[in-house]
Amino acid sequence: MTDSNDNKDPVAGLSAASACIRMTLNQPLSKSKSEDSTSPALDRPECRRIEFRPVFTHQCFSNECISGWKPFPEAEEESAKVYLGWKGDDDRVKSARLHSSYKFCNTESSRLDVQILLSPSCHRCMIQIETENGGNDAVQKEKNDEPDKKRVRFTCSDGGSDAEVVDSGRKRLQIQDIVNNLSSALPPVEAVRVNGKVEAYIVLSKNYNPAKLEVTQNMTKCIDLSNDKTNGYLTQPIGRVLHSYQVDIQDSTTAEEEGKATFVLTMAHGSDPNVAAYHYFIQPLARWFIETADDIDISDEDGGFWTVLYLFREHAMPENKSNNNLGADAASSPSVAQKYYALAGYTTLFHFHSPFRKPTPGIIVRVCQALILPPYQRAGHGSKMLHAVHRYADTYVEEYE
């Protein structure tokens, strides 16, 4: 953190960059309605959108500021409120209105709003960018010019090689570079819209390499990246189902009329190509919420092996039974609830043999990275996942040692 309150944990919407970025989980209200829409699956009006902001932005934007850009006034005001609650009674920053990252935004900065639309499974996304106060001129200039850039390497990595994050030496970071920096912490980006238009001039930097893990064909068994009919949901959970449970939710817009939501815990082995493929796509998201998050190859068995405990939310969306031969009777056919699954969180576990384990040498199961997506936080999922890890580790020792 760049603020004098560096002993405090940051929060969402605190920094200048965080206030410019909105992340949205799109959840279609009904599969039958969505299929009739001509809009892209990630941008349909009938989708219920759960919005949140990132906590950490330093892996994508130095000084936690998107150089030359400030958030829109409403977002900046909200960021000021966040900062007021975050700084507390610290006399060192009592007079400050905004987080110190704002000092890297010059007074003539243009306004920027970045919305990242995530599919429910978080295996793909699209980026929508809105600009104000000179932002349109900047976009037009980018289409015609290719100015020199200062390139800086940050700690993002992709299978052992650093991912290049661009930090422009000019006053304003270009839209192209903003998108490329964002993509280093996102699943595959399907499209980019700038001020309502799909901008073909933006060339997405590939921060993922499906060929490396030989996943292109394997992924089709559990998730079809080119098929819009699932609306970005998984048709089945990844891994072996351990158990499911229900929790109360405040806003019930699905079939759970009593305000209950069903969640499923699964255990998946990194040696499974489907698991490795799926995790490879979703793990960059952790950089927004874990300060030192980095990508790992869970198929790598050098010195041990990986498993992943996944948490999925189960959605039951009605589908009408229809048959062209039934004629008028098809309209009166009862609906059948088809189950789909959205990612809520995960925990990566590394298994390795330790000669120093007590009371006897053996396998140690180490918790490496745990993430609950913000819409599902403070609902008891973390403790349930930790208990599941303990039960798994005890069972593993009994069965395999």
C-alpha atoms as one frame of an Amber mdcrd trajectory, in Angstrom:
protein
   0.000   0.000   0.000   1.169   3.545  -0.702  -0.799   5.160   2.161   0.641
   5.882   5.596  -1.924   3.425   6.957   0.074   0.605   5.426  -0.492  -1.554
   8.487  -4.177  -1.790   7.593  -5.645  -4.256   5.156  -6.984  -2.514   2.020
 -10.638  -2.716   1.078 -12.585  -2.704  -2.165 -13.021   0.706  -3.794 -10.276
   2.335  -1.719  -7.601   3.105  -4.320  -7.964   5.221  -7.446  -7.645   2.175
  -9.707 -10.115   0.134  -7.674 -12.676   2.937  -7.902 -12.351   2.838 -11.715
 -13.061  -0.910 -11.946 -16.349  -2.708 -11.427 -16.568  -6.473 -11.620 -19.933
  -8.035 -12.360 -21.137 -11.604 -12.079 -23.939 -12.091 -14.600 -26.630 -14.559
 -13.629 -29.503 -15.025 -16.113 -32.860 -15.109 -14.382 -34.168 -17.834 -16.673
 -32.420 -19.967 -19.222 -35.522 -20.156 -21.406 -35.697 -16.340 -21.591 -31.992
 -15.964 -22.286 -31.954 -18.348 -25.219 -34.351 -16.118 -27.148 -32.163 -13.056
 -26.767 -29.918 -11.847 -29.544 -27.600 -10.043 -27.117 -24.241 -11.563 -26.131
 -24.547 -14.046 -23.275 -22.495 -11.841 -20.930 -24.467  -8.672 -21.668 -28.171
  -9.523 -21.687 -30.687  -7.191 -20.036 -32.498 -10.051 -18.286 -29.342 -10.965
 -16.371 -29.182 -10.293 -12.630 -25.888  -8.505 -12.065 -23.970  -8.811  -8.811
 -21.443  -5.986  -8.719 -18.266  -5.579  -6.652 -14.888  -3.857  -6.857 -11.386
  -5.283  -6.576  -9.288  -4.938  -3.431  -5.776  -5.098  -4.911  -4.780  -3.474
  -8.193  -0.984  -3.153  -7.845  -0.253  -6.206 -10.027  -1.967  -4.504 -12.967
  -1.425  -0.802 -12.331   1.563   0.705 -10.563   0.829   2.974  -7.589  -2.722
   1.587  -7.627  -3.671   4.267 -10.132  -4.532   4.057 -13.838  -2.179   6.767
 -15.033  -3.984   9.816 -16.423  -7.436   8.581 -15.464  -9.736   9.138 -12.502
 -12.998   7.409 -11.619 -16.307   9.035 -12.510 -17.514  11.578  -9.895 -20.028
   9.174  -8.329 -17.379   6.462  -7.967 -14.840   8.959  -6.624 -17.308  10.158
  -4.007 -17.980   6.565  -2.978 -14.227   5.981  -2.787 -13.931   9.008  -0.482
 -16.529   7.463   1.837 -14.645   4.170   1.805 -11.421   5.987   2.647 -13.062
   7.923   5.483 -14.138   4.698   7.140 -10.839   2.978   6.389  -8.454   5.607
   7.806 -10.346   5.936  11.100  -8.780   8.326  13.618  -5.248   8.230  12.235
  -3.892  11.783  12.734  -1.329  11.319   9.969  -4.039  11.301   7.309  -6.857
  13.109   9.127  -6.983  15.951   6.593  -6.834  13.696   3.541 -10.067  13.141
   1.615  -8.914  10.377  -0.733  -6.456   7.499  -0.662  -2.859   8.465  -1.481
  -3.033   6.637  -4.831  -5.093   9.575  -6.122  -2.025  11.802  -6.040  -0.792
   9.941  -9.122  -3.900  11.100 -10.996  -3.156  14.570 -12.296  -5.819  17.250
 -11.959  -6.576  17.136 -15.678  -7.235  13.405 -15.688 -10.038  12.086 -17.838
 -12.759   9.988 -16.270 -12.792   6.220 -16.654 -15.198   3.422 -15.771 -14.222
  -0.173 -16.480 -16.851  -2.871 -16.126 -15.702  -6.489 -16.272 -18.603  -8.831
 -17.042 -17.789 -12.299 -15.717 -19.620 -15.436 -16.750 -21.129 -17.346 -13.779
 -18.427 -20.012 -14.093 -15.755 -17.246 -14.324 -14.104 -19.020 -17.272 -14.576
 -16.051 -19.625 -15.412 -12.363 -19.534 -15.908  -9.208 -21.560 -14.736  -5.665
 -20.819 -16.864  -2.525 -21.165 -15.146   0.852 -20.888 -16.753   4.274 -20.580
 -14.715   7.489 -20.757 -15.450  11.162 -20.140 -13.660  14.519 -20.367 -11.368
  13.862 -23.294 -11.559  10.097 -23.194 -13.188   9.889 -26.618 -10.358  11.941
 -28.101  -7.871   9.553 -26.534  -9.604   6.547 -28.083  -9.641   8.170 -31.522
  -5.964   9.076 -31.238  -5.070   5.486 -30.352  -6.675   4.240 -33.547  -4.426
   6.455 -35.623  -1.192   6.510 -33.641   1.107   4.061 -31.926   3.133   6.145
 -29.461   6.181   4.893 -27.662   5.501   3.105 -24.415   7.527   2.456 -21.341
   7.166  -1.218 -20.471   7.639  -2.445 -16.935   7.599  -6.040 -15.732   5.560
  -6.740 -12.620   5.273  -9.929 -10.588   2.442 -11.423 -12.645   3.494 -14.733
 -14.109   2.197 -17.226 -16.632   3.649 -20.663 -16.265   6.984 -19.332 -15.064
   7.372 -16.430 -17.510   6.573 -12.877 -16.428   3.468 -11.328 -17.949   4.184
  -7.900 -19.364   2.178  -5.095 -17.831   2.454  -1.747 -19.579   2.963   1.471
 -17.655   2.988   4.416 -20.020   5.571   7.126 -19.446   3.024   9.634 -20.774
   0.393  11.307 -18.604  -2.434   9.072 -19.765  -2.339   5.306 -20.160  -3.864
   4.242 -23.462  -7.062   2.210 -23.646  -5.167  -0.568 -25.428  -2.686  -0.788
 -22.568  -5.414  -0.605 -19.929  -7.100  -3.617 -21.511  -3.838  -5.535 -21.743
  -3.023  -4.810 -18.110  -6.488  -5.902 -17.051  -6.257  -9.123 -19.052  -3.272
 -10.266 -16.983  -5.684 -10.748 -14.076  -8.736 -11.991 -15.952 -10.013 -15.146
 -17.626 -10.049 -15.092 -21.457 -11.567 -11.833 -22.703 -14.166 -12.389 -25.416
 -14.775  -8.771 -26.434 -14.000  -5.167 -25.544 -16.488  -2.325 -25.835 -15.401
   1.300 -25.549 -18.154   3.878 -25.126 -20.738   1.396 -26.363 -18.834   0.225
 -29.449 -16.910  -2.979 -30.002 -13.402  -1.769 -30.783 -11.695  -4.053 -33.261
  -8.478  -2.049 -33.077  -7.827  -3.379 -29.563  -5.662  -6.489 -29.790  -6.009
  -8.602 -26.690  -2.788  -9.797 -25.130  -3.067 -13.520 -24.421  -2.325 -13.959
 -20.737  -3.373 -17.587 -21.054  -2.064 -20.373 -23.230  -4.531 -23.254 -23.685
  -2.155 -25.130 -25.990   0.403 -25.298 -23.220  -1.880 -27.472 -21.120  -3.442
 -29.235 -24.118  -6.867 -28.246 -22.905  -8.706 -27.213 -26.050 -10.462 -30.552
 -26.563 -10.515 -31.636 -22.925 -12.504 -28.597 -21.819 -15.495 -29.557 -23.958
 -16.318 -32.427 -21.588 -17.325 -30.103 -18.763 -17.694 -26.661 -20.311 -18.135
 -25.480 -23.885 -16.372 -22.162 -24.410 -18.103 -21.561 -27.751 -21.626 -22.583
 -26.756 -23.917 -19.768 -25.583 -26.765 -22.060 -24.528 -25.366 -22.570 -21.027
 -25.035 -18.797 -20.503 -21.575 -19.305 -19.070 -22.655 -21.787 -16.412 -21.115
 -25.188 -15.791 -23.488 -28.007 -16.619 -21.884 -30.075 -13.858 -19.539 -29.212
 -11.007 -15.804 -29.693 -11.497 -14.412 -32.606  -9.504 -15.932 -35.135  -7.109
 -18.858 -33.840  -5.048 -18.126 -33.985  -1.311 -21.395 -32.574  -0.029 -23.899
 -29.773  -0.506 -25.578 -27.373   1.896 -27.969 -24.436   1.928 -27.591 -20.918
   3.261 -29.997 -18.007   3.557 -29.710 -15.326   0.910 -31.080 -11.787   0.979
 -32.104 -11.512  -2.676 -33.705 -14.650  -4.071 -34.384 -14.413  -7.801 -34.027
 -18.095  -8.597 -36.160 -21.134  -7.923 -35.251 -21.072  -4.231 -38.425 -19.265
  -3.192 -37.736 -19.512   0.551 -34.566 -17.438   0.217 -32.284 -20.474   0.362
 -29.326 -21.012  -1.938 -27.674 -24.377  -2.502 -23.889 -24.674  -2.574 -21.777
 -27.649  -3.570 -18.262 -28.502  -2.368 -16.131 -30.621  -4.689 -12.582 -31.980
  -4.648 -10.724 -32.017  -7.963  -7.311 -33.468  -8.810  -4.855 -31.313 -10.717
  -3.732 -34.231 -12.873  -7.179 -34.262 -14.540  -6.826 -32.222 -17.771 -10.352
 -30.833 -17.367  -9.557 -29.573 -13.889  -6.209 -28.111 -14.954  -7.896 -26.378
 -17.889 -10.680 -24.844 -15.849  -8.377 -23.668 -13.078  -5.971 -22.204 -15.593
  -8.726 -19.914 -16.853 -10.134 -18.758 -13.501  -7.058 -18.400 -11.283  -5.919
 -14.952 -12.589  -8.941 -13.446 -10.793  -7.218 -14.064  -7.454  -4.847 -11.162
  -8.140  -7.670  -8.708  -7.436  -8.314 -10.143  -3.958  -5.069 -11.765  -2.732
  -2.095  -9.424  -2.440   0.595 -11.885  -3.551  -1.560 -14.146  -5.728   0.184
 -15.869  -8.616  -0.687 -18.489 -11.208   0.268 -22.118 -10.679   0.225 -25.149
 -12.923  -1.859 -27.582 -10.896  -0.956 -30.383 -13.307   2.694 -30.101 -12.220
   3.647 -33.043  -9.985   7.237 -32.030  -9.321   7.806 -32.546  -5.583   4.174
 -33.363  -4.906   0.733 -32.922  -6.437  -2.200 -30.510  -6.367  -5.874 -30.794
  -5.576  -8.464 -28.019  -5.573 -11.457 -27.701  -3.278 -14.118 -25.861  -5.298
 -17.256 -24.141  -4.065 -20.092 -23.807  -6.573 -23.517 -22.298  -6.256 -26.223
 -24.486  -7.714 -28.903 -22.815  -9.826 -32.097 -24.549 -10.860 -33.548 -22.863
 -13.934 -36.771 -24.147 -15.520 -36.800 -25.487 -19.047 -40.062 -26.120 -20.868
 -40.578 -29.587 -22.284 -41.364 -29.015 -25.911 -41.760 -31.123 -28.981 -42.812
 -29.927 -32.383 -45.010 -33.007 -32.794 -47.042 -32.223 -29.676 -48.573 -29.059
 -31.087 -50.696 -27.109 -28.609 -50.002 -29.600 -25.820 -46.379 -28.442 -25.664
 -47.345 -25.077 -24.194 -49.032 -26.750 -21.223 -46.156 -29.128 -20.524 -44.672
 -28.784 -17.043 -41.251 -27.200 -16.713 -38.242 -29.229 -15.678 -35.584 -27.685
 -13.436 -32.173 -27.984 -15.078 -29.231 -27.542 -12.717 -26.336 -25.234 -13.519
 -23.318 -24.247 -11.467 -21.572 -20.928 -10.811 -18.163 -20.519  -9.187 -18.230
 -19.129  -5.629 -14.681 -19.876  -4.483 -11.807 -22.331  -4.295  -8.868 -23.481
  -2.177  -5.707 -24.977  -3.682  -4.018 -27.774  -1.756  -0.470 -29.029  -2.257
   0.410 -32.563  -1.146   4.007 -33.446  -0.428   5.954 -36.007   1.602   7.700
 -34.686   4.695  10.220 -36.776   6.667   9.775 -34.336   9.572   6.044 -34.692
   9.977   5.025 -35.753  13.489   4.427 -38.240  14.924   5.646 -40.085  11.823
   6.904 -39.052   8.376   4.214 -38.855   5.729   2.102 -36.700   3.457   1.353
 -33.103   4.409  -1.619 -31.311   2.826  -0.827 -27.608   2.677  -3.439 -24.909
   2.080  -1.853 -22.573  -0.472  -4.454 -20.151  -1.792  -8.044 -19.621  -0.681
 -10.563 -17.341  -2.358 -14.249 -16.675  -1.806 -15.653 -14.292  -4.410 -16.989
 -11.080  -2.777 -20.709 -11.731  -3.437 -20.438 -14.905  -1.345 -18.279 -13.613
   1.505 -19.422 -13.377   5.143 -21.857 -16.228   4.721 -19.884 -18.960   6.495
 -18.427 -20.525   3.339 -14.814 -20.081   4.443 -15.271 -22.072   7.633 -17.154
 -24.797   5.775 -14.323 -25.078   3.278 -11.705 -25.214   6.045 -13.618 -27.981
   7.822 -13.873 -29.822   4.510 -10.086 -29.567   4.083  -9.537 -31.030   7.562
 -11.904 -33.907   6.875 -10.259 -34.532   3.518  -6.748 -34.502   5.007  -7.757
 -36.946   7.779  -9.414 -39.272   5.264  -6.459 -39.055   2.913  -4.044 -40.087
   5.653  -6.239 -43.026   6.656  -6.708 -44.309   3.104  -3.291 -43.803   1.581
  -0.819 -44.163   4.442
